[in-house]
Amino acid sequence: MSSITADSSSAAAGRSALRGVLVAFSAYAVFAFSDASIKILHGAVPSYQVAFIGALFGFAAVPFLKRREDAWLDMVKTSNRPMWLLRFICGATGAICSVIAFTKLPMAEAFALLFLLPSFVTILSVIFLKEDVRWQRWTAVILGFVGVLVVLRPGFRELSVGHFCAAIGGLAAAISIVINRALGSKEKRISLYGAGLFGTLAVSGFLMLSEVTAPTATQWIFLASYGLLGALGNVLLMNAAHMAPANLVAPPQYSQMLWAIVFGYLLFNDSIDMPMAFGILLIIFSGLLTLARERKRGTPLPAAVAGNTQAALATTQEDGAEAPER
């Protein structure tokens, strides 16, 4: 009888994990549509203003991220104010830089640089968290940066502010993840989410004072799409983390590159040559290798990569994912 019960529980867990993975794929697709909404605007609305409006719509996710025991004021409360303020700054930097990157670059190229996030997390974890990183993860880091060099081909292609902003956006998201690791369960998810939102509102709101545009009705549709789909992606990813271990939820994030290629080809007339395709594959392999090594060693996994940098909170240990494998 106990064997039958165990088999039934195992089958139920398997079905839940499968649903979690499918929901994760849906979440990353939603993030890709959110990022495409930025690109469709073609820079007609200033980047600071896009980030500001996106953050306003981002509050739509708060009721779903808020737990019963959380108070609304917990969005600005913290157990470590310096760390909260650092995430405040990183949230603003990541949001603004990702908007600029998707405005200036082909989507696949922007994602290629944002996908350096796992490599940045590894480096920062060694420096600030004193993690023991062995040769396999350093190999993944090196492969990631080689992939970026192949994609960018400095000296052979003109680099722009979009490339710089994509790299800075990935670095800002990586710093946010390291902050999450450092704080652990001491900090509520709603507090960290609030830091990113309020940081984006404050910084982008100040910067956009010098240039504010009145969006057209069509532009408002895409601005709302950017913000609301980003919020929906966070909610979906949080639910995916409830259904499946995070080591299954994290890898589907690389499906965003497929969406980026499809959108680039169908909507933006982007093209990818063979060297760029090879570099993208190197970056993706680097990220997957990092995920595999961190899962094996019980290190918290890097969270989602998306233009919406708040995605990094969706698979925290607070969500009930397996404790050693966020």
Salt bridges, closest charged atoms under 4 A:
ASP70 OD1 - LYS188 NZ 3.30
ASP74 OD2 - LYS188 NZ 2.93
GLU109 OE2 - ARG157 NH2 3.07
GLU109 OE2 - HIS163 NE2 2.56
GLU131 OE1 - ARG137 NH2 3.50
GLU131 OE2 - ARG181 NH1 3.19
ASP132 OD2 - ARG134 NE 3.65
ASP132 OD2 - ARG297 NH2 3.69
ASP273 OD2 - ARG153 NH2 3.17
GLU294 OE2 - ARG137 NH2 2.57
GLU294 OE1 - ARG181 NH2 3.06
GLU318 OE2 - ARG67 NE 3.72
GLU318 OE1 - ARG189 NH1 3.71
ASP319 OD1 - ARG189 NH1 1.94
GLU325 OE2 - ARG295 NE 3.59
